[in-house]
Amino acid sequence: MKKMKMLRFSETLSKLWDSFIMESNNGTIFQMRRFLSYHPNNRFKDCSLLFLEDDKLIAVMPAVLKKEGKNLIFASHPGATYGGIVHKKVLSLQNTCKLVEELIKYVTRLGCEKMQITPPPILYHKLPSNNIEFAFHKNGFYLKKRELTSIVSLKLETNISNIFKQEARTALRKAVKKKIKTKNSDDFITFYNLLKVNLMKKYNVNPTHSLEELLKLKELFPDKISLKSAYLNEKLIAGVINFVCNEKVMLAFYISQDNDYQSYRPLNLLFHEILNECRQKGYYFYDLGLFTVNMEPNWGLARFKESLGGNNIFRDYYERRLSKQRLKI
């Protein structure tokens, strides 16, 4: 087997890192250093790694060191929706297992008590592979939890309306009848204020990003982050912020509507237009996002996303405890 080694990430490797993400098998926008750069330098203790085989880059992993009580934890980067090990298009099972073994040794030497890793779902892969997950299970990782995200396949139907269930098609016709209009919009401020009010009312939480962070990300990725809005006359009553994750998948990152106009069904019209655009641009899947929190479903959200043609797949969270007694490598 060829010699494998690891490098700790430094800013001088950013260009190499991002070029690798774009060419990798399972990379997304979230694992790029350009994306992670929107965080202040002191927000996380970065411990991202590069894996080389005979000095050729074969994988990277965005990660941090964090504290849980007195325990030191090695974890997928909290600033990324997906972390995990991003690898080249074809990485053999033997090399994958060796890579995971070397990672465990390295993290153990750091004095960490646990490892927590969140890989991207398999549909984000250019070439489907479960080598990483096999290597995790083989080396003592376990599934800490499995959330569900709702996925619409864009290759099954040429007519997006046929993907919708009857109730969604009825709601779509109602939105059209009410003269709701949709367009690509730069009115992030109005949408964000609507989003913030709704999240606070429903869940008592703020959006993942501040408005300033969201606008900075839009500036960093003008072609990858977009807002599709629905209007009644000139009033914004609903919107969806989409992230182009990679060449296969677009993700609905933020979804919100003015509840005073919910009966107009603006979201049904928005998603009909978004799905059509995604199919025309050649994406394979549209990710409607999570509808579970700590494995508890939001049943209303589940029904809505399934009515749009969504099928549910796992978003997995892996963990491994580290101790001299448990270490078997």
C-alpha positions in Angstrom: 0.0 0.0 0.0 1.2 3.5 -0.8 2.3 5.8 2.0 -0.5 7.9 3.6 0.0 11.0 5.6 -2.1 13.9 7.0 -1.6 17.6 7.0 -3.3 20.1 9.3 -5.1 22.8 7.2 -3.6 26.3 6.9 -4.8 29.3 4.9 -2.0 28.7 2.4 -3.8 25.5 1.3 -7.2 27.1 0.7 -6.9 27.2 -3.1 -5.7 23.6 -3.3 -8.5 22.6 -0.9 -11.3 24.3 -2.8 -10.1 23.0 -6.2 -10.2 19.5 -4.7 -13.7 19.9 -3.4 -15.0 20.9 -6.8 -13.4 17.8 -8.4 -14.2 15.4 -5.6 -16.8 12.6 -5.5 -18.9 13.9 -2.6 -17.9 17.5 -2.0 -20.5 20.4 -1.6 -20.4 24.1 -1.3 -20.5 23.8 2.5 -17.1 22.1 2.7 -15.3 24.8 0.7 -12.9 27.1 2.5 -14.5 30.1 0.7 -17.8 29.1 2.3 -16.3 28.5 5.8 -14.4 31.8 5.6 -17.6 33.8 6.4 -17.1 32.8 10.1 -15.0 35.0 12.3 -11.5 33.6 12.8 -12.1 33.1 16.6 -15.5 31.4 16.4 -14.1 27.8 16.0 -10.8 26.1 16.7 -10.2 24.7 13.2 -8.7 21.2 13.0 -9.4 20.5 9.3 -7.2 17.8 7.7 -5.8 16.9 4.3 -5.0 13.3 3.4 -2.2 12.5 1.0 -1.1 9.3 -0.6 2.5 9.5 -1.9 2.1 13.3 -1.7 -1.0 13.3 -3.9 -4.2 14.7 -2.3 -6.9 12.1 -2.0 -9.2 13.4 0.7 -10.0 16.4 3.0 -12.1 16.8 6.1 -13.4 20.1 7.5 -13.3 19.8 11.3 -13.0 21.6 14.6 -11.9 20.9 18.1 -14.6 21.8 20.7 -15.3 21.3 24.4 -18.2 19.4 25.9 -17.8 20.0 29.6 -14.1 19.1 30.2 -14.0 16.7 27.3 -12.3 17.6 24.0 -14.3 16.6 20.9 -13.1 16.3 17.3 -16.1 17.1 15.1 -17.3 17.9 11.6 -17.1 21.7 11.1 -20.2 23.3 12.8 -20.2 26.0 10.1 -21.0 23.4 7.4 -24.3 21.7 6.8 -22.3 18.7 5.7 -18.8 17.8 6.9 -17.4 14.4 6.7 -14.5 13.0 4.6 -14.5 14.4 1.1 -12.6 12.1 -1.2 -11.5 11.7 -4.8 -14.0 10.2 -7.3 -12.7 6.6 -6.8 -11.2 5.7 -3.4 -10.7 2.0 -2.9 -12.2 0.3 0.2 -8.7 -0.6 1.4 -7.5 3.0 1.2 -10.7 4.2 2.8 -10.3 1.9 5.8 -6.6 2.9 6.1 -7.6 6.6 6.0 -10.2 6.2 8.8 -7.7 4.2 10.9 -5.1 6.9 10.5 -7.7 9.6 11.4 -8.6 7.8 14.6 -4.9 7.5 15.6 -4.4 11.2 14.9 -7.4 12.3 16.9 -6.5 10.0 19.8 -3.1 11.6 20.0 -4.8 15.0 20.2 -6.4 13.8 23.5 -10.0 13.8 22.3 -12.7 11.9 24.1 -15.0 11.6 21.0 -15.3 12.0 17.3 -18.5 13.3 15.7 -18.9 13.2 12.0 -21.7 14.3 9.6 -21.2 13.1 6.1 -23.3 14.3 3.1 -26.1 11.9 2.1 -25.2 9.5 -0.7 -27.2 11.2 -3.3 -24.7 14.1 -3.2 -22.1 11.6 -4.5 -21.1 11.7 -8.2 -20.4 8.0 -7.9 -22.5 6.4 -5.1 -20.2 4.8 -2.5 -20.6 3.6 1.1 -16.9 2.9 1.6 -16.6 5.6 4.2 -19.6 4.4 6.2 -18.3 0.8 6.1 -15.0 2.0 7.4 -16.7 3.9 10.2 -18.7 0.9 11.4 -15.6 -1.4 11.0 -13.6 1.0 13.3 -16.0 1.5 16.1 -18.3 4.3 15.0 -22.0 4.1 15.7 -25.0 6.1 14.4 -25.7 8.7 17.0 -28.9 9.7 15.2 -30.5 9.7 11.8 -32.6 12.6 10.6 -34.7 12.7 7.5 -34.4 15.1 4.6 -37.0 15.2 1.7 -35.6 14.7 -1.8 -37.4 15.3 -5.1 -36.0 13.4 -8.1 -35.9 15.6 -11.2 -35.3 12.9 -13.7 -38.5 10.9 -13.3 -41.0 13.3 -15.0 -40.7 15.9 -17.7 -43.8 17.6 -16.3 -43.2 18.8 -12.7 -46.9 19.0 -12.0 -47.1 15.2 -12.3 -44.7 14.9 -9.4 -47.1 16.8 -7.1 -49.8 15.0 -5.2 -53.4 16.0 -5.8 -53.5 18.4 -2.9 -50.4 20.2 -4.0 -51.7 20.5 -7.6 -55.0 22.0 -6.2 -52.9 24.5 -4.1 -50.9 25.3 -7.2 -54.0 26.2 -9.2 -55.2 28.3 -6.3 -52.0 30.4 -6.2 -52.3 31.0 -10.0 -55.9 32.0 -9.6 -55.0 34.4 -6.9 -52.6 36.0 -9.3 -49.5 35.2 -7.2 -46.3 36.0 -9.2 -42.8 34.6 -8.7 -39.4 36.0 -9.6 -35.8 35.7 -8.7 -35.2 38.5 -6.2 -32.4 40.4 -4.4 -34.7 41.4 -1.6 -32.9 39.4 1.0 -33.7 41.9 3.7 -37.5 41.7 3.4 -37.4 37.9 3.2 -35.0 37.6 6.1 -37.2 39.8 8.4 -40.1 37.5 7.5 -38.1 34.4 8.2 -36.8 35.7 11.5 -40.3 36.5 12.8 -41.7 33.1 11.7 -38.8 31.1 13.3 -39.1 33.0 16.5 -42.9 32.5 16.7 -42.8 28.8 15.8 -39.6 27.5 17.4 -38.2 30.4 19.5 -34.9 30.3 17.4 -33.1 32.7 15.0 -32.0 31.7 11.5 -28.7 29.8 11.3 -27.1 32.9 9.6 -27.3 36.5 10.6 -28.5 38.8 7.8 -24.9 40.1 7.5 -23.6 36.6 7.1 -26.2 35.7 4.6 -25.4 38.7 2.5 -21.7 38.0 2.7 -22.3 34.4 1.5 -24.4 35.7 -1.4 -21.5 38.0 -2.3 -19.0 35.1 -2.1 -21.2 32.8 -4.2 -23.4 35.0 -6.4 -24.2 32.1 -8.8 -24.7 29.5 -6.1 -27.0 31.2 -3.7 -30.4 32.7 -4.8 -33.7 33.9 -3.5 -36.9 33.0 -5.3 -39.8 35.1 -4.0 -43.6 35.1 -4.4 -45.5 38.4 -4.6 -49.1 39.5 -4.3 -49.1 42.8 -6.2 -45.8 44.3 -5.0 -45.8 42.6 -1.6 -43.4 39.8 -0.9 -45.4 37.1 0.8 -43.1 34.0 0.6 -39.6 33.0 -0.5 -37.1 30.2 -0.7 -33.3 30.7 -0.5 -31.6 28.0 -2.5 -28.0 26.8 -2.3 -26.4 25.0 -5.3 -24.6 22.3 -3.3 -22.8 20.7 -6.2 -23.5 19.7 -9.8 -26.1 17.2 -8.8 -28.1 18.8 -6.0 -29.8 22.1 -5.1 -30.9 22.6 -1.5 -33.8 24.7 -0.1 -31.9 26.2 2.8 -34.5 28.7 4.0 -38.3 28.5 3.4 -40.8 31.1 4.8 -44.1 32.8 4.1 -46.3 35.5 5.5 -48.9 33.5 7.4 -51.5 36.1 6.7 -51.4 34.9 3.1 -50.9 31.1 3.7 -54.4 30.4 2.1 -53.1 31.8 -1.2 -50.6 28.9 -1.3 -47.6 30.9 -2.5 -45.1 28.1 -1.5 -46.7 25.6 -3.9 -46.3 28.0 -6.8 -42.7 28.8 -5.7 -41.6 25.2 -5.5 -43.3 24.4 -8.9 -41.2 27.1 -10.5 -38.0 26.2 -8.6 -38.3 22.5 -9.6 -38.9 23.4 -13.2 -35.8 25.6 -13.2 -33.7 22.9 -11.5 -34.7 20.3 -14.0 -33.9 22.6 -16.9 -30.5 23.3 -15.5 -29.7 19.6 -15.3 -29.8 19.0 -11.5 -30.6 15.4 -10.5 -32.2 16.2 -7.1 -33.8 19.0 -5.2 -33.3 18.7 -1.4 -36.3 20.2 0.4 -34.4 19.9 3.7 -34.9 18.3 7.1 -38.3 17.9 8.7 -37.1 16.0 11.8 -35.2 17.3 14.9 -33.5 14.8 17.1 -35.5 12.1 15.2 -38.9 13.7 16.0 -40.8 14.4 12.8 -42.7 17.6 12.2 -45.7 15.8 10.6 -47.2 18.8 9.0 -43.9 19.7 7.3 -43.5 16.0 6.3 -46.9 16.0 4.6 -46.2 19.2 2.8 -42.8 18.1 1.4 -44.2 14.7 0.4 -47.1 16.4 -1.4 -44.4 18.1 -3.6 -43.1 14.7 -4.6 -40.5 14.4 -1.8 -39.1 11.0 -0.8 -37.3 10.8 2.5 -33.6 9.8 2.9 -31.2 9.7 5.9 -29.0 12.4 7.0 -26.7 10.6 9.4 -24.6 11.6 12.4 -21.7 9.3 13.4 -19.9 9.2 16.7 -17.0 7.3 18.2 -15.8 7.3 21.7 -12.0 7.2 22.2 -10.2 5.4 25.0 -7.1 3.1 25.3 -9.4 0.2 26.2 -11.7 0.7 23.1 -9.0 1.5 20.6 -8.5 -1.5 18.3 -6.1 -0.2 15.6 
